[in-house]
Structure formats: structure tokens, C-alpha cells
Amino acid sequence: MSRILVSLPDELAERMRIVIPSRQRSRVIAGLLEKDIEKREKALYKCALAVEKDETLNREMTDWDTAVSDGLDDE
């Protein structure tokens, strides 16, 4: 388990203290973060799939692959 320090607007922190019992706050925050992270990961995955399907971009990437392996040293 890791402990982190986060900053919240005063009004939001006060509302949290009123509505969520102190022993439940970490669990509630972890659940909210998990949902948001999953949503963002799905969006990134969909973006990666779109990139893979983009034929024009893939042709350009092939051109860059040729340039990268042109035999010149990194120096």
C-alpha cells in the first residue's frame, strides 16, 4: 500500500469530510481513481487501434523505418 499526498479545493475537501466517513475515504478515492484510469486506458487503447488501422500513417512509418536503418552510425 502506498501513501500519497493530493491537494483538493477547500470546498471539495470539506464536502468529502462531511459526506464520507474518515475510514472510508481511501477506499472511495481508490475506486474513483480506478474508474477514471480504466476509462483513460480504454481511450488510449482505442487510439492505438486507430493508428494501427491507418494505412497512410503505416506507409509513412515504413518510410521512416527505411531511413532509420540507412547504415549511418548514431554519432
Distance bins in CASP14 RR format, pairs under 12 A and 6 or more apart:
PFRMAT RR
TARGET T0000
AUTHOR 0000-0000-0000
RMODE 2
METHOD distances of the structure
MODEL  1
1 26 0 0 0 0 1 0 0 0 0 0 0
1 27 0 0 0 0 0 1 0 0 0 0 0
1 30 0 0 0 0 1 0 0 0 0 0 0
2 26 0 0 0 0 0 1 0 0 0 0 0
2 30 0 0 0 0 0 1 0 0 0 0 0
3 26 0 0 0 0 1 0 0 0 0 0 0
4 26 0 0 0 0 0 1 0 0 0 0 0
4 29 0 0 0 0 1 0 0 0 0 0 0
4 30 0 0 0 0 0 1 0 0 0 0 0
4 33 0 0 0 0 0 1 0 0 0 0 0
6 12 0 0 0 0 0 1 0 0 0 0 0
6 13 0 0 0 0 1 0 0 0 0 0 0
6 16 0 0 0 0 0 1 0 0 0 0 0
6 25 0 0 0 0 0 1 0 0 0 0 0
6 26 0 0 0 0 0 1 0 0 0 0 0
6 29 0 0 0 0 1 0 0 0 0 0 0
6 30 0 0 0 0 0 1 0 0 0 0 0
6 32 0 0 0 0 0 1 0 0 0 0 0
6 33 0 0 0 0 1 0 0 0 0 0 0
7 13 0 0 0 0 1 0 0 0 0 0 0
8 14 0 0 0 0 1 0 0 0 0 0 0
8 15 0 0 0 0 1 0 0 0 0 0 0
8 16 1 0 0 1 0 0 0 0 0 0 0
8 17 0 0 0 0 0 1 0 0 0 0 0
8 25 0 0 0 0 0 1 0 0 0 0 0
8 29 0 0 0 0 1 0 0 0 0 0 0
9 15 0 0 0 0 1 0 0 0 0 0 0
9 16 0 0 0 0 0 1 0 0 0 0 0
10 16 0 0 0 0 0 1 0 0 0 0 0
10 17 0 0 0 0 0 1 0 0 0 0 0
11 17 0 0 0 0 0 1 0 0 0 0 0
11 18 0 0 0 0 0 1 0 0 0 0 0
12 18 0 0 0 0 0 1 0 0 0 0 0
12 19 0 0 0 0 0 1 0 0 0 0 0
12 20 0 0 0 0 0 1 0 0 0 0 0
12 29 0 0 0 0 0 1 0 0 0 0 0
13 19 0 0 0 0 0 1 0 0 0 0 0
13 20 0 0 0 0 0 1 0 0 0 0 0
13 25 0 0 0 0 0 1 0 0 0 0 0
13 29 0 0 0 0 0 1 0 0 0 0 0
14 20 0 0 0 0 0 1 0 0 0 0 0
15 25 0 0 0 0 0 1 0 0 0 0 0
16 22 0 0 0 0 1 0 0 0 0 0 0
16 24 0 0 0 0 0 1 0 0 0 0 0
16 25 1 0 0 1 0 0 0 0 0 0 0
16 26 0 0 0 0 0 1 0 0 0 0 0
16 28 0 0 0 0 1 0 0 0 0 0 0
16 29 0 0 0 0 1 0 0 0 0 0 0
16 32 0 0 0 0 0 1 0 0 0 0 0
17 24 0 0 0 0 0 1 0 0 0 0 0
17 25 0 0 0 0 1 0 0 0 0 0 0
17 28 0 0 0 0 0 1 0 0 0 0 0
18 25 0 0 0 0 0 1 0 0 0 0 0
19 25 0 0 0 0 1 0 0 0 0 0 0
19 28 0 0 0 0 1 0 0 0 0 0 0
20 26 0 0 0 0 1 0 0 0 0 0 0
20 27 0 0 0 0 1 0 0 0 0 0 0
20 28 1 0 1 0 0 0 0 0 0 0 0
20 29 0 0 0 0 1 0 0 0 0 0 0
20 31 0 0 0 0 0 1 0 0 0 0 0
20 32 0 0 0 0 0 1 0 0 0 0 0
21 27 0 0 0 0 0 1 0 0 0 0 0
21 28 0 0 0 0 1 0 0 0 0 0 0
22 28 0 0 0 0 0 1 0 0 0 0 0
24 30 0 0 0 0 0 1 0 0 0 0 0
24 31 0 0 0 0 0 1 0 0 0 0 0
25 31 0 0 0 0 0 1 0 0 0 0 0
25 32 0 0 0 0 0 1 0 0 0 0 0
26 32 0 0 0 0 0 1 0 0 0 0 0
26 33 0 0 0 0 0 1 0 0 0 0 0
27 33 0 0 0 0 0 1 0 0 0 0 0
27 34 0 0 0 0 0 1 0 0 0 0 0
28 34 0 0 0 0 0 1 0 0 0 0 0
28 35 0 0 0 0 0 1 0 0 0 0 0
29 35 0 0 0 0 0 1 0 0 0 0 0
29 36 0 0 0 0 0 1 0 0 0 0 0
30 36 0 0 0 0 0 1 0 0 0 0 0
30 37 0 0 0 0 0 1 0 0 0 0 0
31 37 0 0 0 0 1 0 0 0 0 0 0
31 38 0 0 0 0 1 0 0 0 0 0 0
32 38 0 0 0 0 0 1 0 0 0 0 0
32 39 0 0 0 0 0 1 0 0 0 0 0
33 39 0 0 0 0 0 1 0 0 0 0 0
33 40 0 0 0 0 0 1 0 0 0 0 0
34 40 0 0 0 0 0 1 0 0 0 0 0
34 41 0 0 0 0 0 1 0 0 0 0 0
35 41 0 0 0 0 0 1 0 0 0 0 0
35 42 0 0 0 0 0 1 0 0 0 0 0
36 42 0 0 0 0 0 1 0 0 0 0 0
36 43 0 0 0 0 0 1 0 0 0 0 0
37 43 0 0 0 0 0 1 0 0 0 0 0
37 44 0 0 0 0 0 1 0 0 0 0 0
38 44 0 0 0 0 0 1 0 0 0 0 0
38 45 0 0 0 0 0 1 0 0 0 0 0
39 45 0 0 0 0 0 1 0 0 0 0 0
39 46 0 0 0 0 0 1 0 0 0 0 0
40 46 0 0 0 0 0 1 0 0 0 0 0
40 47 0 0 0 0 0 1 0 0 0 0 0
41 47 0 0 0 0 0 1 0 0 0 0 0
41 48 0 0 0 0 0 1 0 0 0 0 0
42 48 0 0 0 0 0 1 0 0 0 0 0
42 49 0 0 0 0 0 1 0 0 0 0 0
43 49 0 0 0 0 0 1 0 0 0 0 0
43 50 0 0 0 0 0 1 0 0 0 0 0
44 50 0 0 0 0 0 1 0 0 0 0 0
44 51 0 0 0 0 0 1 0 0 0 0 0
45 51 0 0 0 0 0 1 0 0 0 0 0
45 52 0 0 0 0 0 1 0 0 0 0 0
46 52 0 0 0 0 0 1 0 0 0 0 0
46 53 0 0 0 0 0 1 0 0 0 0 0
47 53 0 0 0 0 0 1 0 0 0 0 0
47 54 0 0 0 0 0 1 0 0 0 0 0
48 54 0 0 0 0 0 1 0 0 0 0 0
48 57 0 0 0 0 0 1 0 0 0 0 0
50 57 0 0 0 0 1 0 0 0 0 0 0
50 58 0 0 0 0 0 1 0 0 0 0 0
51 57 1 0 0 1 0 0 0 0 0 0 0
51 58 0 0 0 0 1 0 0 0 0 0 0
51 60 0 0 0 0 0 1 0 0 0 0 0
51 61 0 0 0 0 1 0 0 0 0 0 0
52 58 1 0 0 1 0 0 0 0 0 0 0
52 61 0 0 0 0 0 1 0 0 0 0 0
54 60 0 0 0 0 1 0 0 0 0 0 0
54 61 0 0 0 0 1 0 0 0 0 0 0
55 61 0 0 0 0 0 1 0 0 0 0 0
55 62 0 0 0 0 0 1 0 0 0 0 0
56 62 0 0 0 0 0 1 0 0 0 0 0
56 63 0 0 0 0 0 1 0 0 0 0 0
57 63 0 0 0 0 0 1 0 0 0 0 0
57 64 0 0 0 0 0 1 0 0 0 0 0
58 64 0 0 0 0 0 1 0 0 0 0 0
58 65 0 0 0 0 0 1 0 0 0 0 0
59 65 0 0 0 0 0 1 0 0 0 0 0
59 66 0 0 0 0 0 1 0 0 0 0 0
60 66 0 0 0 0 0 1 0 0 0 0 0
60 67 0 0 0 0 0 1 0 0 0 0 0
61 67 0 0 0 0 0 1 0 0 0 0 0
61 68 0 0 0 0 0 1 0 0 0 0 0
62 68 0 0 0 0 0 1 0 0 0 0 0
62 69 0 0 0 0 0 1 0 0 0 0 0
63 69 0 0 0 0 0 1 0 0 0 0 0
63 70 0 0 0 0 0 1 0 0 0 0 0
64 70 0 0 0 0 0 1 0 0 0 0 0
68 74 0 0 0 0 0 1 0 0 0 0 0
END
